[in-house]
Amino acid sequence: MQQALKYAAEQATRFEQELFDLLKIPSVSTDPAYAPHVQQAAEWVAGQLKVIGVTAEIIPTGRHPIVYGEWMGAGPNAKTVLIYGHYDVQPADKADGWSTDPFEPVVKDGVVYARGATDDKGQFFTHLKAVEAILKTEGTLPVNVKFLIEGEEESGGESLAQYVREHGQRFAADVCIISDGSMPSVDTPTIVYSVRGIVGFEIIVHGPATDLHSGMFGGTVHNPIQALAEIIAQLHHPDGSVNVPGFYDDVVPLSEAERQMIASGGGYTFEQWQQTTGAPADWGEKQYTINERIGARPTLEFTGFAGGYAGQGLKNVIPARAIAKGSARLVANQDPQKTFDQIKAQVERLAPPTVRVEVNYLASGLPAAVDVNHPAMQAAVNAYQHGWGYAPVFKREGGSLPIVADLNNHVGMPVLLVGYGLDTDGIHGPNEHYALSMFHKGIETSIHFLYEVSKL
Ligand SMILES: [Zn+2]
């Protein structure tokens, strides 16, 4: 391992140049105009895998290809690590406020500025370079390695989800590591051990057959906007909990030990939360802390509300319908379909006979949580300690990352979210950047991780 670390240090400049080559490819997955560049990035990654001594295959899908590679030379008795990443990026345009061309990497004070620098090209590339460093110096790896690098993470990721459902066993491994996240500061590396699930829906309230004159019919028909507001207002109790029968039935309760871990983890202080949100005061289930409410409790949120006329001036109309969109964030062991059915039933129960309601399912993803006491977790802790230089904290993520649940549930392995970026790297925004020191620390941590897993 020492030879590999030495090799990585000696090759640092070349590794950076290779990363810059990848950053120059505008692999924006959401915009069809960039499809040739997405393809080009897939081929570039496959080429890199071959160069470092790993097999490489470009798997076509209905949209953007999946790049898959493996090195199984450690044999059937050795552990296998699956490394996930994504080579596609969010859109970026100079006009969005970038100081430099987002696809022309610029290094300033040891920091590279480019779209994808942190999310996720700079992060997943650390694992390729770690494998290269070990293979080139030892001629072998302490574990088998599989690479799964997709091209649709920033635009739905449906192709990979479908592929995992159908061919998931190709990716079977003892542990999956994903570096596509961030930490609050370089001395607080963060392992995310839980992501929330999601189920999205819409409520449409139908009233009169057409829009009506509010003077001629107001006071005689139940206005759909008002009826919808009345329904929505009843979906939470005054204490902030969700008023949907059965909603909390499958929620795994928080243990005292976990509450302590969340309190000492990399979450928000109240001041940081206030500064970030700009909200006048916090709201929600007061018996849970803000960080518990964000990561460990399910929520029901409304994300859109429309009806009638909201343009300039006034239009005196009772609209024929009103619509709201919303989503519930779920924690283990909640099921999106079951939750949707519960919400639908409650909305229908709350709907007055003066209107007709329609509740439609829109999208979903499963929640996932990995036991922090799983031995693979310890491998990641040791890797951070020796490679990064600091012990990690554990965090529950409020957002959803369906690939974690897909791999966890369909392939059956613990998924470790081990981020090598900073919260302040400007992911998805203008001037996304990545400290090259973190890129190199990431490579060292990955080298340590592969050896740590071999000891499990
Ligand atoms: Zn990402």
Boltz pocket constraint, residues with backbone or C-beta under 6 A from the ligand:
constraints:
  - pocket:
      binder: B
      contacts: [[A, 86], [A, 119], [A, 120], [A, 153], [A, 180]]
      max_distance: 6.0
